Amino acid sequence: MSRHFVVEIDRQSFNVELHDGSTATVQGREMNYIFRHYSRREGMLMVDGSVVRVERINPSISSLSKSGVQSFIVCINSRGYPISIQDKRLYDLSTLLKITASQTGKRELHSPMPGRVLKLLVSEGMSISNGQGLVILEAMKMENELKSDVDGVIDRIHVRESSAVEKSALLLTIQPRENIND
């Protein structure tokens, strides 16, 4: 079974698929790899015969699970390059999850995929912060927390807990803080 990731290096994203065994496909090109852990923070990665040292900069399991992104420094010839790795499904979810501005200046949170609203984390009239969890959507037997990308107030909730939603269904509307009349 293959595992799919998106690896970001210097603000450039690469699709990576790890196959069973020691082969990977990176941007459509198949490669052989070997990864060895030396400790929780250090390892060695050999790709098609080239060796690089890998040092994890945030090994805390709790911090990794909150964001879904793992950050590392890859050392090549003693120079460190920061990279981030995210499961492709979570990356696609965050990319598809667009809170878009409507003509009223309000922002809309749409479902990135079909699923079921497992839990509403907010209520109408509630103040929210950028990065705050809004809805937990269950899709493909996985729980996905959908987060705000703006400070504001929940204007309207368009779904109920336990309701089934289709891809692109409107979940809730947010009034951004900069559009709120004081």
OpenMM code with the backbone's topology and positions (N, CA, C; nanometers):
from openmm import Vec3, app, unit

residues = "MET SER ARG HIS PHE VAL VAL GLU ILE ASP ARG GLN SER PHE ASN VAL GLU LEU HIS ASP GLY SER THR ALA THR VAL GLN GLY ARG GLU MET ASN TYR ILE PHE ARG HIS TYR SER ARG ARG GLU GLY MET LEU MET VAL ASP GLY SER VAL VAL ARG VAL GLU ARG ILE ASN PRO SER ILE SER SER LEU SER LYS SER GLY VAL GLN SER PHE ILE VAL CYS ILE ASN SER ARG GLY TYR PRO ILE SER ILE GLN ASP LYS ARG LEU TYR ASP LEU SER THR LEU LEU LYS ILE THR ALA SER GLN THR GLY LYS ARG GLU LEU HIS SER PRO MET PRO GLY ARG VAL LEU LYS LEU LEU VAL SER GLU GLY MET SER ILE SER ASN GLY GLN GLY LEU VAL ILE LEU GLU ALA MET LYS MET GLU ASN GLU LEU LYS SER ASP VAL ASP GLY VAL ILE ASP ARG ILE HIS VAL ARG GLU SER SER ALA VAL GLU LYS SER ALA LEU LEU LEU THR ILE GLN PRO ARG GLU ASN ILE ASN ASP".split()
positions = [
    Vec3(0.0841, -0.1176, 0.0000),
    Vec3(0.0000, 0.0000, 0.0000),
    Vec3(0.0885, 0.1237, 0.0000),
    Vec3(0.0601, 0.2162, -0.0863),
    Vec3(0.1379, 0.3387, -0.0981),
    Vec3(0.0873, 0.4444, -0.0008),
    Vec3(0.1799, 0.5311, 0.0426),
    Vec3(0.1449, 0.6470, 0.1250),
    Vec3(0.1825, 0.7712, 0.0468),
    Vec3(0.0921, 0.8679, 0.0439),
    Vec3(0.1114, 0.9893, -0.0345),
    Vec3(0.1372, 1.1085, 0.0580),
    Vec3(0.2361, 1.1915, 0.0227),
    Vec3(0.2717, 1.3087, 0.1007),
    Vec3(0.2940, 1.4274, 0.0085),
    Vec3(0.2881, 1.5453, 0.0674),
    Vec3(0.3319, 1.6664, -0.0002),
    Vec3(0.4485, 1.7192, 0.0825),
    Vec3(0.5627, 1.7367, 0.0165),
    Vec3(0.6834, 1.7848, 0.0831),
    Vec3(0.7096, 1.9259, 0.0317),
    Vec3(0.7259, 2.0191, 0.1254),
    Vec3(0.7542, 2.1573, 0.0867),
    Vec3(0.8971, 2.1912, 0.1243),
    Vec3(0.9731, 2.2350, 0.0232),
    Vec3(1.1114, 2.2772, 0.0430),
    Vec3(1.1244, 2.4154, -0.0189),
    Vec3(1.1597, 2.5120, 0.0637),
    Vec3(1.1799, 2.6478, 0.0144),
    Vec3(1.0579, 2.6979, -0.0629),
    Vec3(0.9378, 2.6777, -0.0043),
    Vec3(0.8083, 2.7213, -0.0589),
    Vec3(0.7701, 2.6538, -0.1910),
    Vec3(0.8362, 2.5476, -0.2263),
    Vec3(0.8011, 2.4711, -0.3450),
    Vec3(0.7502, 2.3351, -0.2994),
    Vec3(0.6338, 2.2933, -0.3522),
    Vec3(0.5711, 2.1678, -0.3098),
    Vec3(0.6008, 2.0554, -0.4081),
    Vec3(0.6227, 1.9344, -0.3521),
    Vec3(0.6510, 1.8149, -0.4308),
    Vec3(0.5575, 1.7039, -0.3861),
    Vec3(0.4975, 1.6330, -0.4819),
    Vec3(0.4161, 1.5157, -0.4517),
    Vec3(0.5090, 1.3962, -0.4369),
    Vec3(0.4964, 1.3260, -0.3243),
    Vec3(0.5813, 1.2104, -0.2950),
    Vec3(0.4913, 1.0925, -0.2604),
    Vec3(0.5173, 0.9793, -0.3226),
    Vec3(0.4440, 0.8568, -0.2945),
    Vec3(0.5451, 0.7507, -0.2517),
    Vec3(0.5308, 0.7021, -0.1275),
    Vec3(0.6175, 0.5953, -0.0780),
    Vec3(0.5476, 0.4623, -0.1031),
    Vec3(0.6154, 0.3735, -0.1758),
    Vec3(0.5600, 0.2420, -0.2072),
    Vec3(0.6087, 0.1420, -0.1035),
    Vec3(0.5464, 0.0259, -0.1003),
    Vec3(0.5959, -0.0804, -0.0127),
    Vec3(0.7400, -0.1107, -0.0509),
    Vec3(0.8210, -0.1366, 0.0472),
    Vec3(0.9616, -0.1660, 0.0178),
    Vec3(1.0445, -0.0404, 0.0232),
    Vec3(1.1281, -0.0179, -0.0751),
    Vec3(1.2222, 0.0939, -0.0704),
    Vec3(1.2193, 0.1782, -0.1976),
    Vec3(1.1014, 0.1936, -0.2580),
    Vec3(1.0905, 0.2802, -0.3746),
    Vec3(0.9905, 0.3916, -0.3468),
    Vec3(1.0151, 0.5036, -0.4102),
    Vec3(0.9271, 0.6195, -0.3975),
    Vec3(0.9119, 0.6836, -0.5342),
    Vec3(0.8015, 0.7533, -0.5526),
    Vec3(0.7814, 0.8321, -0.6730),
    Vec3(0.7745, 0.9782, -0.6291),
    Vec3(0.8629, 1.0608, -0.6850),
    Vec3(0.8682, 1.2028, -0.6529),
    Vec3(0.8423, 1.2796, -0.7812),
    Vec3(0.7315, 1.3540, -0.7827),
    Vec3(0.6922, 1.4301, -0.9008),
    Vec3(0.6921, 1.3416, -1.0261),
    Vec3(0.6467, 1.2171, -1.0100),
    Vec3(0.6360, 1.1264, -1.1243),
    Vec3(0.7618, 1.0466, -1.1548),
    Vec3(0.8723, 1.0729, -1.0845),
    Vec3(0.9983, 1.0015, -1.1089),
    Vec3(1.0217, 0.8982, -0.9987),
    Vec3(1.0411, 0.7723, -1.0382),
    Vec3(1.0629, 0.6669, -0.9401),
    Vec3(1.2074, 0.6679, -0.8909),
    Vec3(1.2240, 0.6486, -0.7592),
    Vec3(1.3567, 0.6496, -0.6968),
    Vec3(1.3642, 0.5392, -0.5931),
    Vec3(1.4867, 0.4950, -0.5652),
    Vec3(1.5108, 0.4009, -0.4563),
    Vec3(1.5545, 0.4808, -0.3347),
    Vec3(1.5071, 0.4387, -0.2167),
    Vec3(1.5468, 0.5092, -0.0957),
    Vec3(1.5652, 0.4120, 0.0197),
    Vec3(1.6436, 0.4564, 0.1166),
    Vec3(1.6613, 0.3853, 0.2437),
    Vec3(1.6614, 0.4934, 0.3511),
    Vec3(1.5839, 0.4736, 0.4572),
    Vec3(1.5854, 0.5680, 0.5690),
    Vec3(1.6212, 0.4933, 0.6960),
    Vec3(1.7147, 0.5470, 0.7725),
    Vec3(1.7577, 0.4865, 0.8990),
    Vec3(1.7457, 0.5898, 1.0098),
    Vec3(1.6820, 0.5506, 1.1206),
    Vec3(1.6724, 0.6367, 1.2391),
    Vec3(1.7960, 0.6144, 1.3252),
    Vec3(1.8592, 0.7224, 1.3677),
    Vec3(1.9675, 0.7128, 1.4655),
    Vec3(1.9137, 0.7407, 1.6051),
    Vec3(1.8178, 0.8299, 1.6118),
    Vec3(1.7539, 0.8668, 1.7380),
    Vec3(1.6176, 0.9261, 1.7033),
    Vec3(1.5464, 0.9748, 1.8052),
    Vec3(1.4164, 1.0390, 1.7782),
    Vec3(1.4325, 1.1628, 1.6916),
    Vec3(1.5495, 1.2245, 1.6967),
    Vec3(1.5695, 1.3515, 1.6265),
    Vec3(1.6555, 1.3403, 1.5012),
    Vec3(1.7283, 1.2309, 1.4855),
    Vec3(1.8224, 1.2238, 1.3733),
    Vec3(1.8078, 1.0952, 1.2948),
    Vec3(1.8390, 1.1062, 1.1661),
    Vec3(1.8364, 0.9898, 1.0802),
    Vec3(1.9204, 1.0129, 0.9568),
    Vec3(1.9216, 0.9133, 0.8711),
    Vec3(1.9971, 0.9201, 0.7466),
    Vec3(1.9044, 0.8748, 0.6349),
    Vec3(1.9045, 0.9504, 0.5242),
    Vec3(1.8232, 0.9178, 0.4087),
    Vec3(1.9162, 0.9003, 0.2895),
    Vec3(1.9054, 0.7849, 0.2242),
    Vec3(1.9823, 0.7597, 0.1022),
    Vec3(1.8825, 0.7504, -0.0121),
    Vec3(1.8989, 0.8382, -0.1119),
    Vec3(1.8117, 0.8406, -0.2289),
    Vec3(1.8981, 0.8196, -0.3521),
    Vec3(1.8735, 0.7101, -0.4231),
    Vec3(1.9504, 0.6759, -0.5434),
    Vec3(2.1014, 0.6901, -0.5208),
    Vec3(2.1493, 0.6450, -0.4042),
    Vec3(2.2922, 0.6452, -0.3760),
    Vec3(2.3456, 0.7702, -0.3081),
    Vec3(2.2702, 0.8791, -0.3058),
    Vec3(2.3136, 1.0017, -0.2381),
    Vec3(2.2634, 1.0001, -0.0945),
    Vec3(2.3516, 1.0351, -0.0003),
    Vec3(2.3192, 1.0291, 0.1419),
    Vec3(2.3002, 1.1705, 0.1963),
    Vec3(2.1916, 1.1902, 0.2731),
    Vec3(2.1696, 1.3156, 0.3436),
    Vec3(2.1354, 1.2851, 0.4885),
    Vec3(2.1796, 1.3735, 0.5779),
    Vec3(2.1473, 1.3625, 0.7197),
    Vec3(2.0170, 1.4378, 0.7428),
    Vec3(1.9258, 1.3808, 0.8218),
    Vec3(1.7965, 1.4418, 0.8501),
    Vec3(1.7881, 1.4679, 0.9991),
    Vec3(1.7536, 1.5911, 1.0342),
    Vec3(1.7363, 1.6269, 1.1749),
    Vec3(1.5980, 1.6872, 1.1925),
    Vec3(1.5182, 1.6272, 1.2804),
    Vec3(1.3832, 1.6769, 1.3067),
    Vec3(1.3944, 1.7931, 1.4041),
    Vec3(1.3256, 1.9043, 1.3753),
    Vec3(1.3351, 2.0198, 1.4631),
    Vec3(1.2192, 2.0288, 1.5608),
    Vec3(1.1136, 1.9517, 1.5411),
    Vec3(1.0023, 1.9530, 1.6370),
    Vec3(0.9526, 1.8108, 1.6609),
    Vec3(1.0254, 1.7341, 1.7400),
    Vec3(0.9907, 1.5932, 1.7553),
    Vec3(0.8708, 1.5646, 1.8442),
    Vec3(0.8108, 1.6672, 1.9039),
    Vec3(0.6982, 1.6447, 1.9932),
    Vec3(0.5789, 1.5890, 1.9155),
    Vec3(0.5313, 1.4734, 1.9556),
    Vec3(0.4189, 1.4097, 1.8867),
    Vec3(0.2947, 1.4985, 1.8950),
    Vec3(0.2700, 1.5630, 2.0094),
    Vec3(0.1492, 1.6441, 2.0232),
    Vec3(0.1517, 1.7638, 1.9296),
    Vec3(0.2671, 1.8273, 1.9104),
    Vec3(0.2711, 1.9428, 1.8207),
    Vec3(0.2551, 1.8995, 1.6756),
    Vec3(0.2985, 1.7788, 1.6426),
    Vec3(0.2834, 1.7317, 1.5054),
    Vec3(0.1377, 1.7008, 1.4745),
    Vec3(0.0670, 1.6406, 1.5678),
    Vec3(-0.0691, 1.5992, 1.5388),
    Vec3(-0.1643, 1.7174, 1.5307),
    Vec3(-0.1360, 1.8282, 1.5986),
    Vec3(-0.2246, 1.9444, 1.5926),
    Vec3(-0.2256, 2.0053, 1.4534),
    Vec3(-0.1108, 2.0197, 1.3934),
    Vec3(-0.1037, 2.0864, 1.2635),
    Vec3(-0.1081, 1.9880, 1.1483),
    Vec3(-0.0714, 1.8628, 1.1737),
    Vec3(-0.0656, 1.7656, 1.0659),
    Vec3(0.0585, 1.7808, 0.9793),
    Vec3(0.1462, 1.8721, 1.0167),
    Vec3(0.2668, 1.8986, 0.9397),
    Vec3(0.3878, 1.8616, 1.0242),
    Vec3(0.4817, 1.7878, 0.9648),
    Vec3(0.6075, 1.7561, 1.0319),
    Vec3(0.7156, 1.8443, 0.9723),
    Vec3(0.7943, 1.9071, 1.0580),
    Vec3(0.9020, 1.9938, 1.0112),
    Vec3(1.0364, 1.9313, 1.0420),
    Vec3(1.1270, 1.9437, 0.9482),
    Vec3(1.2601, 1.8859, 0.9610),
    Vec3(1.3631, 1.9848, 0.9084),
    Vec3(1.4870, 1.9585, 0.9417),
    Vec3(1.5977, 2.0230, 0.8733),
    Vec3(1.6736, 1.9109, 0.8048),
    Vec3(1.6926, 1.9221, 0.6755),
    Vec3(1.7712, 1.8246, 0.6008),
    Vec3(1.9082, 1.8864, 0.5801),
    Vec3(2.0110, 1.8184, 0.6293),
    Vec3(2.1474, 1.8690, 0.6171),
    Vec3(2.2160, 1.8052, 0.4965),
    Vec3(2.2617, 1.8884, 0.4055),
    Vec3(2.3371, 1.8444, 0.2889),
    Vec3(2.4663, 1.9230, 0.2871),
    Vec3(2.5790, 1.8495, 0.2937),
    Vec3(2.7100, 1.9146, 0.3006),
    Vec3(2.7151, 2.0184, 0.4118),
    Vec3(2.6647, 1.9829, 0.5296),
    Vec3(2.6643, 2.0658, 0.6504),
    Vec3(2.5759, 2.1897, 0.6412),
    Vec3(2.4955, 2.2022, 0.5378),
    Vec3(2.4030, 2.3150, 0.5277),
    Vec3(2.2617, 2.2640, 0.5527),
    Vec3(2.1868, 2.3329, 0.6391),
    Vec3(2.0515, 2.2911, 0.6741),
    Vec3(1.9465, 2.3532, 0.5842),
    Vec3(1.8520, 2.2711, 0.5400),
    Vec3(1.7390, 2.3163, 0.4595),
    Vec3(1.6108, 2.2789, 0.5328),
    Vec3(1.5306, 2.3789, 0.5739),
    Vec3(1.4040, 2.3431, 0.6403),
    Vec3(1.3044, 2.2873, 0.5394),
    Vec3(1.2367, 2.1801, 0.5790),
    Vec3(1.1323, 2.1217, 0.4944),
    Vec3(1.0122, 2.0888, 0.5820),
    Vec3(0.8975, 2.0768, 0.5202),
    Vec3(0.7788, 2.0302, 0.5912),
    Vec3(0.7164, 1.9175, 0.5100),
    Vec3(0.6572, 1.8239, 0.5826),
    Vec3(0.5937, 1.7084, 0.5196),
    Vec3(0.4527, 1.6965, 0.5752),
    Vec3(0.3560, 1.6793, 0.4850),
    Vec3(0.2175, 1.6633, 0.5265),
    Vec3(0.1544, 1.5512, 0.4443),
    Vec3(0.0734, 1.4710, 0.5113),
    Vec3(-0.0016, 1.3677, 0.4417),
    Vec3(-0.0791, 1.4342, 0.3274),
    Vec3(-0.0746, 1.3749, 0.2081),
    Vec3(-0.1372, 1.4363, 0.0904),
    Vec3(-0.2861, 1.4590, 0.1103),
    Vec3(-0.3522, 1.3682, 0.1786),
    Vec3(-0.4952, 1.3836, 0.2003),
    Vec3(-0.5236, 1.5073, 0.2852),
    Vec3(-0.4425, 1.5288, 0.3907),
    Vec3(-0.4597, 1.6477, 0.4737),
    Vec3(-0.4221, 1.7739, 0.3973),
    Vec3(-0.3181, 1.7634, 0.3145),
    Vec3(-0.2780, 1.8781, 0.2318),
    Vec3(-0.3906, 1.9144, 0.1348),
    Vec3(-0.4461, 1.8133, 0.0680),
    Vec3(-0.5564, 1.8385, -0.0242),
    Vec3(-0.6766, 1.8975, 0.0495),
    Vec3(-0.7014, 1.8455, 0.1696),
    Vec3(-0.8121, 1.8951, 0.2498),
    Vec3(-0.7921, 2.0427, 0.2820),
    Vec3(-0.6737, 2.0808, 0.3256),
    Vec3(-0.6502, 2.2211, 0.3596),
    Vec3(-0.6479, 2.3091, 0.2357),
    Vec3(-0.6035, 2.2541, 0.1227),
    Vec3(-0.6040, 2.3310, -0.0019),
    Vec3(-0.7455, 2.3498, -0.0535),
    Vec3(-0.8246, 2.2432, -0.0493),
    Vec3(-0.9627, 2.2515, -0.0965),
    Vec3(-1.0498, 2.3349, -0.0037),
    Vec3(-1.0127, 2.3366, 0.1230),
    Vec3(-1.0908, 2.4091, 0.2229),
    Vec3(-1.0626, 2.5578, 0.2085),
    Vec3(-1.1396, 2.6198, 0.1275),
    Vec3(-1.1221, 2.7632, 0.1043),
    Vec3(-1.2354, 2.8368, 0.1731),
    Vec3(-1.1999, 2.9315, 0.2538),
    Vec3(-1.3007, 3.0192, 0.3114),
    Vec3(-1.3003, 3.1411, 0.2206),
    Vec3(-1.4002, 3.1481, 0.1339),
    Vec3(-1.4010, 3.2482, 0.0274),
    Vec3(-1.4875, 3.3678, 0.0631),
    Vec3(-1.4493, 3.4827, 0.0135),
    Vec3(-1.5269, 3.6039, 0.0383),
    Vec3(-1.6483, 3.6062, -0.0535),
    Vec3(-1.7636, 3.6382, 0.0028),
    Vec3(-1.8838, 3.6544, -0.0790),
    Vec3(-1.9029, 3.8036, -0.1047),
    Vec3(-2.0034, 3.8403, -0.1808),
    Vec3(-2.0269, 3.9805, -0.2149),
    Vec3(-2.0616, 4.0627, -0.0921),
    Vec3(-2.1101, 4.0020, 0.0140),
    Vec3(-2.1456, 4.0740, 0.1358),
    Vec3(-2.0244, 4.0993, 0.2239),
    Vec3(-1.9092, 4.0504, 0.1848),
    Vec3(-1.7898, 4.0648, 0.2676),
    Vec3(-1.7762, 3.9524, 0.3686),
    Vec3(-1.8746, 3.8644, 0.3730),
    Vec3(-1.8685, 3.7507, 0.4643),
    Vec3(-1.7869, 3.6402, 0.4004),
    Vec3(-1.7351, 3.5513, 0.4835),
    Vec3(-1.6561, 3.4386, 0.4342),
    Vec3(-1.7377, 3.3117, 0.4544),
    Vec3(-1.7228, 3.2203, 0.3623),
    Vec3(-1.7981, 3.0959, 0.3665),
    Vec3(-1.7032, 2.9778, 0.3825),
    Vec3(-1.7381, 2.8884, 0.4720),
    Vec3(-1.6626, 2.7649, 0.4906),
    Vec3(-1.7403, 2.6546, 0.4209),
    Vec3(-1.6780, 2.5926, 0.3199),
    Vec3(-1.7403, 2.4852, 0.2429),
    Vec3(-1.6720, 2.3525, 0.2755),
    Vec3(-1.7466, 2.2448, 0.2649),
    Vec3(-1.6910, 2.1121, 0.2878),
    Vec3(-1.5959, 2.0764, 0.1734),
    Vec3(-1.4738, 2.0333, 0.2049),
    Vec3(-1.3785, 1.9977, 0.1003),
    Vec3(-1.4047, 1.8610, 0.0386),
    Vec3(-1.4934, 1.7831, 0.1005),
    Vec3(-1.5230, 1.6480, 0.0513),
    Vec3(-1.6551, 1.6028, 0.1115),
    Vec3(-1.7160, 1.4990, 0.0550),
    Vec3(-1.8376, 1.4468, 0.1167),
    Vec3(-1.8042, 1.3866, 0.2529),
    Vec3(-1.8975, 1.3961, 0.3451),
    Vec3(-1.8736, 1.3397, 0.4772),
    Vec3(-1.9916, 1.3637, 0.5683),
    Vec3(-1.9628, 1.3600, 0.6982),
    Vec3(-2.0648, 1.3788, 0.8011),
    Vec3(-2.0120, 1.4782, 0.9028),
    Vec3(-2.0959, 1.5736, 0.9423),
    Vec3(-2.0572, 1.6712, 1.0439),
    Vec3(-2.0575, 1.5980, 1.1778),
    Vec3(-1.9403, 1.5718, 1.2289),
    Vec3(-1.9280, 1.4991, 1.3546),
    Vec3(-1.9539, 1.5917, 1.4734),
    Vec3(-1.8964, 1.7137, 1.4671),
    Vec3(-1.9117, 1.8065, 1.5794),
    Vec3(-1.8956, 1.9497, 1.5309),
    Vec3(-1.9824, 2.0376, 1.5795),
    Vec3(-1.9676, 2.1813, 1.5585),
    Vec3(-1.8915, 2.2358, 1.6790),
    Vec3(-1.7823, 2.3041, 1.6552),
    Vec3(-1.6983, 2.3555, 1.7624),
    Vec3(-1.7304, 2.5008, 1.7962),
    Vec3(-1.8249, 2.5597, 1.7213),
    Vec3(-1.8619, 2.6999, 1.7396),
    Vec3(-2.0138, 2.7131, 1.7384),
    Vec3(-2.0606, 2.8318, 1.7753),
    Vec3(-2.2037, 2.8615, 1.7682),
    Vec3(-2.2215, 2.9989, 1.7051),
    Vec3(-2.3425, 3.0275, 1.6578),
    Vec3(-2.3685, 3.1570, 1.5948),
    Vec3(-2.3443, 3.2690, 1.6944),
    Vec3(-2.2796, 3.3763, 1.6460),
    Vec3(-2.2481, 3.4916, 1.7298),
    Vec3(-2.1174, 3.4796, 1.8058),
    Vec3(-2.0535, 3.3641, 1.7994),
    Vec3(-1.9288, 3.3388, 1.8721),
    Vec3(-1.8109, 3.4063, 1.8019),
    Vec3(-1.7236, 3.4727, 1.8796),
    Vec3(-1.6003, 3.5293, 1.8251),
    Vec3(-1.5006, 3.4170, 1.8028),
    Vec3(-1.4305, 3.4238, 1.6893),
    Vec3(-1.3316, 3.3205, 1.6567),
    Vec3(-1.2002, 3.3853, 1.6179),
    Vec3(-1.0938, 3.3065, 1.6256),
    Vec3(-0.9596, 3.3524, 1.5906),
    Vec3(-0.9073, 3.2735, 1.4718),
    Vec3(-0.8150, 3.3346, 1.4012),
    Vec3(-0.7465, 3.2679, 1.2910),
    Vec3(-0.6839, 3.1391, 1.3443),
    Vec3(-0.7085, 3.0274, 1.2761),
    Vec3(-0.6519, 2.8988, 1.3164),
    Vec3(-0.7401, 2.8193, 1.4110),
    Vec3(-0.8488, 2.8786, 1.4571),
    Vec3(-0.9385, 2.8101, 1.5509),
    Vec3(-1.0203, 2.7034, 1.4790),
    Vec3(-1.0383, 2.5897, 1.5429),
    Vec3(-1.1211, 2.4833, 1.4885),
    Vec3(-1.2667, 2.5248, 1.4843),
    Vec3(-1.3350, 2.4932, 1.3737),
    Vec3(-1.4747, 2.5319, 1.3556),
    Vec3(-1.5679, 2.4119, 1.3501),
    Vec3(-1.5282, 2.3114, 1.2724),
    Vec3(-1.6131, 2.1947, 1.2477),
    Vec3(-1.5236, 2.0712, 1.2417),
    Vec3(-1.5717, 1.9609, 1.2967),
    Vec3(-1.5032, 1.8332, 1.2759),
    Vec3(-1.5868, 1.7548, 1.1768),
    Vec3(-1.5262, 1.7269, 1.0623),
    Vec3(-1.5925, 1.6557, 0.9534),
    Vec3(-1.5355, 1.5148, 0.9471),
    Vec3(-1.6227, 1.4155, 0.9485),
    Vec3(-1.5795, 1.2770, 0.9344),
    Vec3(-1.5933, 1.2396, 0.7875),
    Vec3(-1.4820, 1.1978, 0.7283),
    Vec3(-1.4815, 1.1573, 0.5883),
    Vec3(-1.3876, 1.0383, 0.5749),
    Vec3(-1.4312, 0.9363, 0.5075),
    Vec3(-1.3511, 0.8149, 0.4867),
    Vec3(-1.2977, 0.7605, 0.6193),
    Vec3(-1.3846, 0.7619, 0.7216),
    Vec3(-1.3543, 0.7097, 0.8551),
    Vec3(-1.2418, 0.7846, 0.9248),
    Vec3(-1.2136, 0.9067, 0.8809),
    Vec3(-1.1123, 0.9916, 0.9432),
    Vec3(-1.1795, 1.1193, 0.9919),
    Vec3(-1.1366, 1.1700, 1.1081),
    Vec3(-1.1880, 1.2965, 1.1585),
    Vec3(-1.0961, 1.4082, 1.1112),
    Vec3(-1.1551, 1.5126, 1.0512),
    Vec3(-1.0795, 1.6246, 0.9970),
    Vec3(-1.1309, 1.7531, 1.0598),
    Vec3(-1.0432, 1.8252, 1.1293),
    Vec3(-1.0822, 1.9516, 1.1900),
    Vec3(-1.0650, 2.0628, 1.0880),
    Vec3(-1.1737, 2.1323, 1.0567),
    Vec3(-1.1709, 2.2431, 0.9627),
    Vec3(-1.1524, 2.3707, 1.0432),
    Vec3(-1.0538, 2.4514, 1.0047),
    Vec3(-1.0158, 2.5684, 1.0839),
    Vec3(-1.0405, 2.6975, 1.0083),
    Vec3(-1.0522, 2.8039, 1.0848),
    Vec3(-1.0710, 2.9370, 1.0288),
    Vec3(-0.9374, 2.9939, 0.9831),
    Vec3(-0.9423, 3.0744, 0.8778),
    Vec3(-0.8217, 3.1450, 0.8365),
    Vec3(-0.8382, 3.2953, 0.8563),
    Vec3(-0.9330, 3.3319, 0.9468),
    Vec3(-0.9612, 3.4732, 0.9698),
    Vec3(-1.0137, 3.4920, 1.1125),
    Vec3(-0.9865, 3.6089, 1.1703),
    Vec3(-1.0503, 3.6481, 1.2959),
    Vec3(-1.1883, 3.7016, 1.2617),
    Vec3(-1.2887, 3.6706, 1.3433),
    Vec3(-1.4216, 3.7212, 1.3136),
    Vec3(-1.5270, 3.6673, 1.4072),
    Vec3(-1.6512, 3.6681, 1.3575),
    Vec3(-1.7666, 3.6221, 1.4337),
    Vec3(-1.8449, 3.5251, 1.3452),
    Vec3(-1.8920, 3.4152, 1.4047),
    Vec3(-1.9743, 3.3199, 1.3297),
    Vec3(-2.1083, 3.3865, 1.3017),
    Vec3(-2.1370, 3.4081, 1.1748),
    Vec3(-2.2597, 3.4746, 1.1326),
    Vec3(-2.3758, 3.3757, 1.1281),
    Vec3(-2.3535, 3.2608, 1.0640),
    Vec3(-2.4610, 3.1626, 1.0494),
    Vec3(-2.4025, 3.0228, 1.0332),
    Vec3(-2.4644, 2.9257, 1.0959),
    Vec3(-2.4270, 2.7854, 1.0796),
    Vec3(-2.5347, 2.7213, 0.9923),
    Vec3(-2.4922, 2.6591, 0.8831),
    Vec3(-2.5853, 2.6068, 0.7827),
    Vec3(-2.6074, 2.4555, 0.7935),
    Vec3(-2.5432, 2.3892, 0.8898),
    Vec3(-2.5550, 2.2441, 0.9055),
    Vec3(-2.5800, 2.2103, 1.0521),
    Vec3(-2.6166, 2.0864, 1.0764),
    Vec3(-2.6331, 2.0361, 1.2130),
    Vec3(-2.5358, 1.9213, 1.2350),
    Vec3(-2.5048, 1.8964, 1.3605),
    Vec3(-2.4218, 1.7806, 1.3923),
    Vec3(-2.4917, 1.6543, 1.3436),
    Vec3(-2.4133, 1.5601, 1.2957),
    Vec3(-2.4574, 1.4310, 1.2421),
    Vec3(-2.5150, 1.4394, 1.1017),
    Vec3(-2.5253, 1.5614, 1.0443),
    Vec3(-2.5800, 1.5704, 0.9090),
    Vec3(-2.4753, 1.5316, 0.8049),
    Vec3(-2.5232, 1.4670, 0.6988),
    Vec3(-2.4362, 1.4310, 0.5868),
    Vec3(-2.4223, 1.5536, 0.4969),
    Vec3(-2.3011, 1.5743, 0.4431),
    Vec3(-2.2765, 1.6869, 0.3534),
    Vec3(-2.2050, 1.6373, 0.2288),
    Vec3(-2.2321, 1.7040, 0.1193),
    Vec3(-2.1648, 1.6755, -0.0063),
    Vec3(-2.0415, 1.7651, -0.0179),
    Vec3(-1.9540, 1.7323, -0.1109),
    Vec3(-1.8387, 1.8172, -0.1384),
    Vec3(-1.8897, 1.9560, -0.1776),
    Vec3(-1.8267, 2.0587, -0.1262),
    Vec3(-1.8582, 2.2003, -0.1521),
    Vec3(-1.9835, 2.2499, -0.0813),
    Vec3(-2.0436, 2.1695, 0.0059),
    Vec3(-2.1614, 2.2149, 0.0798),
    Vec3(-2.1227, 2.3300, 0.1720),
    Vec3(-2.2092, 2.4296, 0.1826),
    Vec3(-2.1855, 2.5435, 0.2710),
    Vec3(-2.2070, 2.4986, 0.4149),
    Vec3(-2.1040, 2.5132, 0.4984),
    Vec3(-2.1114, 2.4704, 0.6383),
    Vec3(-2.1449, 2.5867, 0.7305),
    Vec3(-2.0723, 2.6979, 0.7150),
    Vec3(-2.0990, 2.8145, 0.7982),
    Vec3(-2.0484, 2.9407, 0.7316),
    Vec3(-2.0968, 3.0550, 0.7827),
    Vec3(-2.0594, 3.1852, 0.7302),
    Vec3(-1.9940, 3.2650, 0.8423),
    Vec3(-1.8848, 3.3333, 0.8089),
    Vec3(-1.8086, 3.4114, 0.9065),
    Vec3(-1.8088, 3.5580, 0.8648),
    Vec3(-1.8302, 3.6462, 0.9619),
    Vec3(-1.8135, 3.7893, 0.9395),
    Vec3(-1.6722, 3.8241, 0.9864),
    Vec3(-1.5807, 3.8543, 0.8911),
    Vec3(-1.4430, 3.8864, 0.9316),
    Vec3(-1.4392, 4.0073, 1.0241),
    Vec3(-1.3445, 4.0076, 1.1160),
    Vec3(-1.3335, 4.1142, 1.2149),
    Vec3(-1.3219, 4.2512, 1.1497),
    Vec3(-1.2478, 4.2619, 1.0366),
    Vec3(-1.2305, 4.3933, 0.9729),
    Vec3(-1.3605, 4.4448, 0.9113),
    Vec3(-1.4604, 4.3576, 0.8939),
    Vec3(-1.5891, 4.3999, 0.8369),
    Vec3(-1.6964, 4.4208, 0.9424),
    Vec3(-1.6595, 4.4098, 1.0696),
    Vec3(-1.7581, 4.4249, 1.1777),
    Vec3(-1.7608, 4.5718, 1.2169),
    Vec3(-1.8812, 4.6298, 1.2155),
    Vec3(-1.8973, 4.7702, 1.2575),
    Vec3(-1.8980, 4.7773, 1.4082),
    Vec3(-1.8065, 4.8556, 1.4628),
    Vec3(-1.7996, 4.8683, 1.6103),
    Vec3(-1.8960, 4.9709, 1.6611),
] * unit.nanometer
topology = app.Topology()
chain = topology.addChain("A")
for resn in residues:
    res = topology.addResidue(resn, chain)
    for name in ("N", "CA", "C"):
        topology.addAtom(name, app.Element.getBySymbol(name[0]), res)
